[in-house]
Amino acid sequence: MEVRDDYPHEVEAVENVFITLSDGCRLAARIWMPTDAERRPVPAILEYIPYRKRDIKRTRDELIHPYLAGHGYACVRVDLRGSGDSDGVLLDEYLEQELLDGEEVLRWISTQPWCDGSVGMVGISWGGFNGLQLAARRPPELKAVVSICSTDDRYADDVHYMGGCLLGDNLSWSGVMFGFNSLPPDPEVVGDRWRDMWLDRLAGSGLWLDTWLRHQHRDEFWQHGSVCEDHSAIQVPVMAVSGWADGYTNAVFRMMEHLDVPRQALVGPWSHKYPHLGIPGPAIGFLQEMLRWWDHWLKGEETGIMDEPMLRVYMQDSVAPTTYYDQRPGRWVGEHSWPSPNVETKRLILGGRWRLADPDDEVLERELTVQSPLTLGMFAGKWCSYSATPDLPHDQREEDGGALVFESPELEESMEILGSPAVELELSSSRPVAQVAVRLSDTAPDDKATRVTYGLLNLTHRDSHEHPEALEPGKTYKVRVEMNDIAHSFPAGHRLRLAISTSYWPLSWLPPQSTRLTIHTGESQLLIPVRPPREEDEKISFLPPETSPPLRRTALETGEHNWRVVRDLATDRATLEVINDSGRDRIEDIDLVVEQRTRETYSSIANDFDSARGEVYTVLGLERGDWRVRTITRTVLESDATHFKLTAELDAYEDGRRVFSDNFYEEIPRNLL
């Protein structure tokens, strides 16, 4: 990583500006721009998120926005209504109010004397979402979007549900936001109003998990903000970016297929991070790549960006399984359209002798059954890796004992895949509500199995996420389970392994009861998107990563980042503990101490489906001189066959004295989930 401060333009940073909206609400913004921008106006780039520009994301922002500003842009970081130093209370993700505010922010930016009237939007995760959502509303000021680690479908491909199954990350993310929403603004920015603003947030933000659990199917709640409802509404150029270790790769491929605007896709080996900070590596010169994009679409310069393949992805080489990679070996490949004529579907039949067979082979048809233990999934890793902890999947042999496993013969030559593998299953279930998890792994000659991709399906959603239907126990159904898009190279001598299980806890919340699935071999098949190597792939390359100078932070107390699996054989309790503790740091330029600690635990006992329990515990603190605030939140989710049981606690402290406390308890009926 090269640190650069020798920019074409000298940069001025404005610590805080309030943008007053039409209803009187003030949104707080931090701005970086060329020092002569008011005399020579420049295009602007907006990042519009709730993650606190003043403190929590200050370190990351300093690596990005001064760099872009130094190359001739005004970069504007805005706290959403109810977050950071902005007025109001944040009530949920992507609400209509957020988007209305965003339109006003775009108008405000475009009329400032330092802006030439053209605005782009950039953002990762939440900022990637609302960049697409605002683009679909067609504000005239918005000229282009870079959307990183986001989705076009809030139900099918977000932190909440996958294949109609409730994700463990739904609890994890809601617990994290429960903590974030409990923090006050900075008195140095908002003055004496800070305490009243804080108390309003503590009382008003609510428990978002309660809302999310009451929308178990793909209804209007999730359709709002899902730009896949009408891809044609987006009429500005879009660059969509993600990483294979991230949770948001599928949307990149859908948008390349369905958007009808100039578009680019970039998918690397990374987790949920900006690609110039990408882990697993290799990180790339993403800021330089963004400049090519912005210079073309906001300044009208010819940069060659649109001569690149529409889709540039990292073809990952085979590696031994582990929970953290500093680097992933591989190479870049490109496609000029998607779906690509260079990708062909290879069929492998699920054979009766637990093999993946060629369709021309003689296949023994049998009925094979599987009823997985609750411990299957403890080594699955996180739905969306942050690389803050060892959160990638472990050796799949740890999981496959409780699954139905089919394996191919050793490959005679290497095979590369690009796209979404799928499994078509002919099956029956012992219960009216059931789920199936499928995993595709790369098995080496020493039998180590590295998970390549996976998919989930709530079998009541086999025909529709909007209108699921219960299964008739014993009846045979044909279902299709899509796996996440991936690019992977299987070497000669390796084998493809397909594992099928009836649960995948805690990545996916458990079905109401233990279920036995019967799989009909011979009638079931694995579909693999095979892409042969192409000479023109060798032309694809990226510059090394660059950033602006890092922020000065002083570590006051180190934290811990870890995953622990504990199996208590005396009680037969299995527990996954996820520790994401960043300790305490001082941000030197604003003399602020920031504390961030999160601990998640997921447990179950033996084969008791009513014993599943997930808990997210957060501690957040801010200190400056004799000003000290601290909040503690706890969110617990349990369930039985008919209901989810949600318990939460919120306590806020000022100078060590508790000034606010609230408790929540809700029982929410399960609806074919």
Residue pairs with C-beta under 8 A, 6 or more apart in sequence:
1 276
1 283
1 544
1 545
1 546
1 547
2 544
2 545
2 546
2 547
3 546
3 547
3 548
3 549
3 550
4 67
4 546
4 547
4 548
5 66
5 70
5 548
5 549
7 66
7 67
7 69
7 70
7 71
8 70
8 71
8 72
9 34
9 35
9 36
9 69
9 70
9 71
9 72
10 34
10 35
10 36
10 70
11 32
11 33
11 34
11 35
11 66
11 69
11 70
12 32
12 33
12 34
12 35
12 37
13 30
13 31
13 32
13 66
14 30
14 31
14 32
14 33
15 30
15 189
16 28
16 29
16 30
16 54
16 85
16 189
17 28
17 29
17 30
17 31
18 26
18 27
18 28
18 29
19 26
19 27
19 28
19 29
19 78
19 104
19 105
19 108
20 26
21 27
21 101
21 104
22 104
25 81
25 86
25 87
25 88
25 101
26 86
26 87
27 78
27 79
27 80
27 81
27 86
27 87
27 101
27 105
28 53
28 54
28 78
28 79
28 84
28 85
28 86
28 185
28 189
28 190
29 53
29 76
29 77
29 78
29 79
29 105
30 53
30 54
30 61
30 76
30 77
31 74
31 75
31 76
31 77
32 65
32 66
32 68
32 69
32 74
32 75
33 42
33 69
33 73
33 74
33 75
33 114
34 40
34 42
34 69
34 70
34 72
34 74
37 74
37 114
37 115
38 113
38 114
41 113
41 114
41 115
41 116
41 117
42 72
42 73
42 74
42 114
42 115
42 116
43 72
43 73
43 74
43 115
43 116
43 118
43 119
43 120
43 143
43 294
43 298
43 299
44 73
44 74
44 75
44 76
44 109
44 110
44 112
44 114
44 115
44 118
44 119
44 120
45 68
45 73
45 74
45 75
45 76
45 119
45 120
45 121
45 122
45 294
45 298
46 76
46 78
46 105
46 106
46 109
46 119
46 120
46 121
46 122
47 61
47 65
47 75
47 76
47 77
47 78
47 121
47 122
47 123
47 127
48 78
48 80
48 102
48 105
48 121
48 123
48 127
48 130
48 131
49 57
49 77
49 78
49 79
49 80
49 83
49 123
49 125
49 126
49 127
49 130
50 79
50 80
50 82
50 83
50 84
50 90
50 126
50 180
51 57
51 83
51 84
51 126
51 180
52 58
52 79
52 83
52 84
52 180
52 183
53 61
53 77
53 78
53 79
53 84
53 85
54 79
54 84
54 85
54 185
54 186
54 189
54 590
54 592
55 186
55 587
55 590
55 592
55 594
55 622
56 180
56 594
56 596
58 551
58 587
58 590
59 550
59 551
59 553
59 587
60 274
60 277
61 77
62 548
62 549
62 550
62 551
63 276
63 277
63 547
63 548
63 550
64 75
64 274
64 287
64 547
64 548
65 75
65 77
65 548
66 75
66 548
66 549
67 287
67 546
67 547
67 548
68 75
68 287
68 290
68 291
68 294
69 75
70 548
71 291
72 299
73 294
73 298
74 109
74 112
74 114
74 115
76 105
76 109
78 86
78 105
79 85
79 86
80 86
80 90
80 98
80 101
81 87
81 88
81 89
81 90
81 97
81 98
81 101
82 88
82 89
82 90
82 91
82 181
82 201
82 205
83 90
83 180
83 181
84 185
85 185
85 186
85 189
85 190
86 185
87 197
89 200
89 201
89 204
89 205
90 181
90 201
90 205
91 97
91 204
91 205
91 206
92 206
92 208
92 211
93 126
93 129
93 208
93 225
94 129
94 130
94 133
94 154
94 224
94 225
96 224
98 130
99 130
99 133
99 134
99 137
99 225
102 130
102 134
103 134
103 137
103 139
106 119
106 134
106 139
106 141
106 142
107 139
107 141
109 115
109 119
109 141
110 117
110 118
110 119
110 141
117 141
118 141
118 143
118 298
119 141
119 142
119 143
120 142
120 143
120 144
120 145
120 146
120 294
120 297
120 298
121 127
121 130
121 131
121 134
121 135
121 142
121 144
121 145
121 146
122 131
122 145
122 146
122 148
122 290
123 129
123 130
123 131
123 146
123 147
123 148
123 150
124 148
124 149
124 150
124 272
124 273
124 274
125 148
125 149
125 150
125 248
125 272
127 148
127 150
128 147
128 148
128 149
128 150
128 248
129 147
129 150
129 151
129 154
129 225
131 145
131 146
131 147
131 150
132 145
132 147
132 150
132 152
132 227
132 234
132 238
133 225
133 227
134 142
135 142
135 145
135 227
135 233
135 234
135 235
135 236
135 238
136 227
136 230
136 233
136 234
137 233
138 233
138 235
142 236
143 236
143 237
143 297
143 298
144 236
144 237
144 238
144 239
144 293
144 294
144 297
144 298
145 236
145 237
145 238
145 239
146 238
146 239
146 241
146 290
146 293
147 238
147 239
147 240
147 241
148 241
148 242
148 274
148 275
149 241
149 242
149 243
149 246
149 247
149 248
149 272
149 273
150 240
150 248
150 251
151 157
151 158
151 226
151 248
151 250
151 251
152 226
152 227
152 228
152 231
152 251
152 254
152 255
152 258
153 226
153 228
153 251
153 254
154 160
154 222
154 223
154 224
154 225
154 226
155 161
155 218
155 222
155 223
155 226
155 465
156 162
156 163
156 218
156 250
156 465
157 247
157 248
157 250
157 251
158 247
158 248
159 167
159 169
159 170
159 172
159 173
159 247
159 383
159 384
160 166
160 167
160 169
160 170
160 212
160 222
161 167
161 170
161 216
162 383
162 456
162 508
163 435
163 455
163 456
163 457
163 458
163 461
163 481
163 482
164 217
164 456
164 457
164 458
164 460
164 461
164 465
164 468
164 673
165 435
165 456
165 457
165 458
165 508
165 509
165 673
166 213
166 216
166 508
166 509
166 673
167 383
167 507
167 508
167 509
168 383
168 505
168 506
168 507
168 508
168 509
168 602
168 614
169 247
169 382
169 383
169 384
169 507
170 209
170 212
170 213
170 509
171 209
171 614
171 616
171 635
171 637
172 382
172 578
172 600
172 614
172 616
174 207
174 208
174 209
174 212
174 616
174 635
175 209
175 598
175 600
175 616
175 617
175 618
175 633
175 635
176 598
176 616
176 618
177 208
178 205
178 207
178 208
178 209
178 616
178 618
178 633
178 635
178 648
178 650
179 598
179 618
179 619
179 620
179 631
179 633
180 620
181 201
181 205
182 201
182 202
182 205
182 620
182 631
182 633
182 650
182 652
183 198
183 201
183 620
183 622
183 629
183 631
184 194
184 195
184 197
184 198
184 201
184 622
184 629
185 193
185 194
185 197
185 198
186 194
186 590
186 592
186 622
187 194
187 627
188 590
188 624
190 197
195 654
198 629
198 652
199 659
199 660
202 631
202 650
202 652
202 660
202 662
203 660
203 662
207 635
207 646
207 648
207 664
207 666
209 635
209 637
209 646
209 648
210 646
210 664
210 666
210 668
211 221
213 644
213 646
213 668
214 668
215 221
215 222
216 670
216 671
216 672
216 673
217 461
217 465
217 466
217 467
217 468
217 671
217 672
218 465
218 466
219 466
223 229
227 233
227 234
228 254
228 258
231 255
231 258
231 259
231 260
232 260
234 259
234 261
235 261
236 261
237 261
237 262
237 263
237 264
237 293
237 297
238 255
238 259
238 261
238 262
238 263
238 264
239 263
239 264
239 265
239 266
239 290
239 293
240 251
240 252
240 255
240 256
240 263
240 264
240 265
240 266
241 252
241 265
241 266
241 267
241 275
241 286
242 248
242 249
242 251
242 252
242 266
242 267
242 270
243 249
243 267
243 268
243 269
243 270
243 271
243 272
243 273
243 275
243 278
244 267
244 268
244 269
244 270
244 314
244 316
244 328
244 486
244 487
245 269
245 270
245 271
245 272
245 280
245 385
245 387
245 392
246 270
246 271
246 272
246 384
246 385
247 272
247 383
247 384
247 385
248 272
248 384
249 267
249 484
249 485
249 486
250 420
250 484
250 485
252 265
252 267
252 485
253 265
253 311
253 338
253 419
253 420
253 485
255 263
255 265
256 263
256 265
256 310
256 311
256 338
257 338
257 339
262 297
262 306
263 310
264 293
264 305
264 306
264 308
264 310
264 312
265 310
265 311
265 312
265 313
265 338
266 275
266 289
266 312
266 313
267 311
267 312
267 313
267 314
267 485
267 487
268 275
268 278
268 282
268 284
268 313
268 314
269 278
269 280
269 281
269 282
269 314
269 316
269 325
269 328
269 330
270 278
270 279
270 280
270 281
270 283
270 387
271 278
271 279
271 280
271 384
271 385
271 386
271 387
271 391
272 384
272 385
272 386
272 387
273 279
273 386
273 387
274 286
275 283
275 284
275 286
275 289
275 545
276 283
276 284
276 285
276 286
276 287
276 545
276 546
276 547
277 283
277 545
277 547
278 284
278 286
278 545
279 325
279 326
279 387
280 324
280 325
280 326
280 327
280 328
280 387
281 326
281 327
281 328
282 327
282 328
283 545
284 542
284 543
284 544
284 545
285 542
285 543
285 544
285 545
285 546
286 542
286 545
287 545
287 546
287 547
288 542
288 543
288 546
289 305
289 542
289 543
291 303
292 303
292 304
292 305
293 303
293 305
295 301
295 303
296 302
296 303
296 305
296 306
308 334
308 540
309 334
309 335
309 336
309 540
310 335
310 336
310 337
310 338
311 334
311 335
311 336
311 338
311 340
312 332
312 333
312 334
312 540
313 332
313 333
313 334
313 335
313 418
313 487
314 328
314 330
314 331
314 332
314 333
314 487
315 330
315 331
315 332
315 333
315 416
315 418
315 487
315 488
315 489
315 537
316 328
316 329
316 330
316 486
316 487
316 488
316 489
317 328
317 329
317 330
317 331
317 489
317 491
318 442
318 444
318 450
318 488
318 489
318 490
318 491
318 494
319 325
319 328
319 329
319 450
320 444
320 448
320 450
321 393
321 394
321 395
321 396
321 448
321 449
321 450
321 451
322 390
322 392
322 394
322 395
323 381
323 390
323 391
323 392
323 393
323 394
323 563
324 387
324 390
324 391
324 392
325 392
330 487
330 489
331 537
332 537
332 540
332 541
332 542
333 418
333 487
333 531
333 533
333 534
333 537
333 540
334 536
334 537
334 539
334 540
335 342
335 418
339 419
340 418
340 531
342 531
342 532
342 534
343 418
343 419
343 529
343 530
343 531
344 529
344 530
344 531
345 527
345 528
345 529
345 530
346 415
346 527
346 528
346 529
346 530
347 359
347 525
347 526
347 527
347 528
348 356
348 357
348 358
348 359
348 408
348 496
348 525
348 526
348 528
349 356
349 357
349 358
349 359
349 361
349 363
349 521
349 522
349 524
349 525
349 526
350 356
350 357
350 406
350 425
350 498
350 519
350 521
350 522
350 524
350 525
350 526
351 357
351 361
351 363
351 364
351 406
351 521
351 522
352 363
352 364
352 365
352 366
352 368
352 521
352 522
353 364
354 368
354 404
354 405
354 406
354 407
355 406
355 407
355 408
355 409
356 406
356 407
356 408
356 496
356 498
356 526
357 363
359 525
363 521
363 522
364 521
364 522
365 520
365 521
365 522
365 523
366 520
366 521
366 522
367 518
367 519
367 520
367 521
368 404
368 518
368 519
368 521
369 404
369 516
369 517
369 518
369 519
370 403
370 404
370 500
370 501
370 502
370 516
370 517
370 519
371 430
371 502
371 514
371 515
371 516
371 517
372 402
372 403
372 501
372 502
372 503
373 402
373 607
374 503
374 505
374 510
374 574
374 604
374 606
374 607
374 608
374 609
374 612
375 402
375 505
375 567
375 574
375 604
376 399
376 402
376 403
376 501
376 503
376 504
376 505
377 399
377 437
377 501
377 503
377 504
377 505
377 506
377 507
377 508
378 398
378 399
378 505
378 506
378 565
378 574
378 576
379 393
379 394
379 395
379 396
379 398
379 399
379 565
380 393
380 399
380 451
380 454
380 504
380 507
381 391
381 392
381 393
381 394
381 507
382 391
382 392
382 507
382 578
383 507
385 391
385 392
386 580
388 561
388 580
389 561
389 562
389 563
389 578
389 579
389 580
390 561
390 562
390 563
391 563
391 578
393 450
393 451
395 448
395 449
395 450
396 439
396 441
396 449
396 450
396 451
396 497
396 499
397 447
397 448
397 449
399 439
399 499
399 501
400 449
400 497
400 499
402 501
403 439
403 499
403 500
403 501
404 499
404 500
404 501
404 519
405 497
405 498
405 499
405 500
406 497
406 498
406 500
406 526
407 443
407 495
407 496
407 497
407 498
408 495
408 496
408 497
409 495
410 445
410 492
410 493
410 494
410 495
411 490
411 491
411 492
411 493
411 494
411 495
411 496
412 492
413 492
414 489
414 490
414 491
414 492
415 489
415 490
415 528
415 530
416 487
416 488
416 489
416 490
416 530
416 531
416 532
416 533
417 452
417 486
417 487
417 488
417 490
417 528
417 529
417 530
417 531
418 486
418 487
418 529
418 531
419 485
419 486
419 529
419 531
420 453
420 482
420 483
420 484
420 485
420 486
420 529
421 440
421 453
421 483
421 486
421 526
421 527
421 528
421 529
422 455
422 480
422 481
422 482
422 483
422 526
422 527
423 438
423 455
423 480
423 481
423 483
423 498
423 500
423 524
423 525
423 526
423 527
424 478
424 479
424 480
424 481
424 524
424 525
424 527
425 436
425 478
425 479
425 480
425 481
425 500
425 519
425 524
426 476
426 477
426 478
426 519
426 520
426 523
426 524
427 436
427 459
427 476
427 477
427 479
427 517
427 518
427 519
427 520
427 524
428 473
428 474
428 475
428 476
428 477
428 517
428 518
429 459
429 471
429 473
429 474
429 515
429 516
429 517
429 518
430 473
430 474
430 515
430 516
430 517
431 471
431 473
431 511
431 512
431 513
431 515
431 516
432 460
432 470
432 471
432 472
432 473
433 458
433 459
433 460
433 470
433 471
433 511
433 512
433 513
433 515
433 672
433 673
434 458
434 459
434 460
434 471
434 502
434 511
434 515
434 517
435 456
435 457
435 458
435 459
435 502
435 503
435 504
435 508
435 511
435 515
436 456
436 457
436 459
436 479
436 481
436 500
436 501
436 502
436 517
437 454
437 455
437 456
437 500
437 501
437 502
437 503
437 504
437 508
438 454
438 455
438 456
438 481
438 483
438 498
438 499
438 500
439 451
439 453
439 454
439 497
439 498
439 499
439 501
440 451
440 452
440 453
440 454
440 483
440 496
440 497
440 498
440 526
441 449
441 450
441 451
441 452
441 496
441 497
441 498
441 499
442 449
442 450
442 452
442 488
442 490
442 494
442 496
442 497
443 449
443 494
443 495
443 496
443 497
444 450
444 494
445 493
445 494
449 497
452 486
452 488
453 483
453 484
453 485
453 486
453 488
454 483
454 484
454 504
455 481
455 482
455 483
455 484
456 481
456 504
456 508
457 479
457 481
458 468
458 511
458 672
458 673
459 471
459 477
459 479
460 468
460 469
460 470
460 471
460 672
460 673
461 468
461 672
462 469
462 477
462 479
463 469
468 672
469 672
470 672
471 477
476 520
478 523
487 531
490 496
496 526
496 528
498 526
500 517
500 519
502 511
502 514
502 515
502 516
502 517
503 510
503 511
505 602
505 604
505 612
506 576
506 602
506 612
506 614
509 612
509 637
509 639
509 673
510 604
510 609
510 612
510 639
511 609
511 673
512 609
512 639
512 640
512 641
512 642
512 670
512 673
513 609
513 641
514 607
514 609
551 587
551 588
551 589
552 587
552 588
552 589
553 585
553 586
553 587
553 588
554 585
554 586
554 588
555 583
555 584
555 585
556 583
556 584
556 585
556 586
556 593
557 583
557 584
557 595
558 583
559 581
559 582
559 583
559 596
559 597
560 579
560 581
561 579
561 580
561 581
562 577
562 578
562 579
563 576
563 577
563 578
563 579
564 575
564 576
564 577
564 579
565 574
565 575
565 576
565 577
566 574
566 575
566 576
566 577
567 573
567 574
567 575
568 574
568 575
571 605
572 605
572 606
573 603
573 604
573 605
574 603
574 604
574 605
575 601
575 602
575 603
576 600
576 601
576 602
576 603
577 599
577 600
577 601
578 598
578 599
578 600
578 601
578 602
579 598
579 599
580 597
580 598
580 599
580 600
581 596
581 597
581 598
581 599
582 595
582 596
582 597
583 595
583 596
583 597
584 593
584 594
584 595
584 621
585 593
585 594
586 592
586 593
586 594
587 593
587 594
590 624
591 624
591 625
592 622
592 623
592 624
593 621
593 622
593 623
593 624
594 621
594 622
595 619
595 620
595 621
595 622
595 623
595 630
596 619
596 620
597 618
597 619
597 620
598 616
598 617
598 618
598 619
599 616
599 617
599 618
600 614
600 615
600 616
600 617
601 613
601 614
601 615
601 617
602 612
602 613
602 614
602 615
603 611
603 612
603 613
604 611
604 612
604 613
605 611
609 641
610 639
610 640
610 641
612 638
612 639
613 636
613 637
613 638
614 636
614 637
614 638
615 634
615 635
615 636
615 637
616 633
616 634
616 635
617 632
617 633
617 634
617 635
618 631
618 632
618 633
618 634
619 630
619 631
619 632
620 630
620 631
621 628
621 629
621 630
621 631
622 628
622 629
622 630
623 629
626 655
627 655
628 653
628 654
628 655
628 656
629 652
629 653
629 654
630 652
630 653
631 650
631 651
631 652
631 653
632 649
632 650
632 651
632 653
633 648
633 649
633 650
633 651
634 647
634 648
634 649
635 646
635 647
635 648
636 646
636 647
636 648
637 644
637 645
637 646
638 644
638 645
638 647
639 645
639 670
641 670
642 669
642 670
643 667
643 668
643 669
643 670
644 667
644 668
644 669
644 670
645 665
645 666
645 667
645 668
646 664
646 665
646 666
646 667
646 668
647 663
647 664
647 665
648 663
648 664
648 665
649 661
649 662
649 663
649 664
650 660
650 661
650 662
650 663
651 658
651 660
651 661
652 658
652 659
652 660
652 661
653 659
